[in-house]
Structure formats: C-alpha cells, structure tokens
Amino acid sequence: MDTIKQTTKMEPLSPSVKKQKKKFNVADLIIHLILIFLTVCTIFPFYNVLLMSFSNSVAISKQVVYLIPTTFDISAYSYIFNEPRFLKAFLVTLFVTVVGTSINLFATLTGAYVLSKNGFPGRKIVMSGIIFTMFFNGGLIPFYLTMKNLGLINNLFVMVLPVAINTFYMIICISFFRTLPAGLEESAKIDGANDIQVLYKIILPISMPMVATITLFYAVDRWNEWWHGVLFMTDINLLPLQALLRELLTNYQQVLSSISTNIIVQNTGLHPEMLKMAVLVVSVLPIVCLYPFMQKYFAKGVMIGSIKG
C-alpha cells in the first residue's frame, strides 16, 4: 500500500494584508515620540540630582555633571550618614510612617464606609462638619495649646493623631464606596455577616486599587512629616528624618554665610549643591522603592470595569 504524503503549504498573503503590514502609521510614531520626550523631561531632573549628589566640588563648579557622570564622590552622603542622630531620626520617621499610615487607613476607610450609606442618621451634618475643616481651622496657637493639654509634647503620636484623617482622601473613599453594587452587601448580610465583616471581607478586598492609592498618598505624607516634629518636639533626639535633614542643610548654609564658600569647600571638599542633592535623594529614595510593590494594584485599577461577568 502506497503511503500518501500530504504537504501543506502556507498560502501567500493577500495584497491587502501585505499593504496593511507595510503601511507606515505616522500618528503612532508622533504619539510615541511625544511620550518619549515627556518621559525624558520627567526623568532628567531626577537623573541630574543623582549625578550632582555623587559629584565633587570641582565638577559642580565647572557644571559638567549634568549629562555624563565624570566623578564619584560620596562626601555628601558621608556628611549625612555620619550625623549621630541620623539613625534615631530614621527610626522616628519609620515609626511615624508605619503606625501613622495604619491609623490613617483605619480611620479613613471605616469613616468613609459609614458615611457612604444614605441611611446613616445625621450623615449630612457629619459631612458638613468634615468639609468645614478643609476651609477653616482654629489657628496655630489653639492647636499648640490643645496638643500640650493632651500631653502630646515630645510624644511621637503628635505626628500621627492630629492628622489621622485627610478630608480629601476620605471624600475619595466615600465616592468609591458609593459606586460598588449594593447587592454585594445585601447577599453577605443574608448569609449572616455584620457590617464589620462586610467591610473587611467583602468591600475592602474588591477595593484594593483604591486602598493602595490612598495608602501610598498617606505613606508619602507621613514620610515627609517634619512640621509637627519641629513644632512639638523640644527633644532633638525625637526629631523626624526630614526635620533633621532640614536642620543639617540650614546649619551648613549658616556656616557658609559667615565664612567664604571657597574656604569651606577647600577644607571639607563638600559643595553646598552636593549636600542639597544628597538630602533630596535620601528623602525621596525610600518612597520610590515603595512604589514597585504598589504598582500591581494600580495596574489592576486600570482594568476595573473592563470585563463584566
């Protein structure tokens, strides 16, 4: 019995398909070029700051460190990290960021969930009172006296409790919770769940993109906290990192104002611009490192509502 061999040949592409593949899309090219240009404009300042922080006084004086790194000098970082209070200030800021963000999320999410319910008695009055705080406050002196009467002077919680809720972030959460289908809560309550279980087991898991966004906002706010530390901390060992960096930079500039800049640079090898850029890097780097862990929730947020079951 003869074996029948069948060969399959790829059919040639039709002229229309060939024409479509060879077609040059000018609009896409322009869009990509614009996006690349905007990306470069966004990244370049950070790149410039990083280069200058690792440069030396000679290179900065000649302004040759903006595009291509020519030197590598860690004098500015040594000046910052050798500060005896640096580790304590870092731990203070870490405590304020972790504990403060946790309190922020608990107060904001629970409050927003309650205020998103139309059946909550006195909801309009409470919302009016919350929105009122966005436009008016009691002033600095009453605020200081209140914190003093509460025993929060030289207490780390003075950088956490007064800012436990950001009104704008709470309004964002309220608006998001109102977009969720009411059937989710109704079905959960039919199965015997109470309001707390509904919030933490049903609502928050499907609201992770919003929760991640608010978490990042609060974490950045708490990490950059310095005003309350300067205002309420008389013990220099309790200053947050941002306040310490500000103090280092201010003290160095005061020294420069009393002595010739050239003399200071020759004796220490530390140019003022080096210290400024190093302070920026130390301030921003931890938050930049946090973003990749939150990015998946932002990407998921883009897909919400795109697929319906």
Protein Blocks (a to p, Z undefined) as FASTA:
>chain_A
ZZdddddddddddfklmmmmmpccfklmmmmmmmmmmmmmmmmmmmmmmmmmmmcfklmm
nopalmmccbdcfklmmmmmmpmklmmmmmmmmmmmmmmmmmmmmmmmmmmmmmmpmklg
hklmmmmmmmmmmmgcebjklmmmmmmmnopgoiaklmmmmmmpcfklmmmmmmmmmmpc
fklmmmmmmnopafklmmmmmmmmmmmmmmmmmmmmmmmmmmmgmklmmmmmmblklccf
klmmmmmmmmmmmmmmmpcfklmmmmnopafklmmmmmmmmmmmmmmmmmmmmmmmmmmm
mmgokacZZ
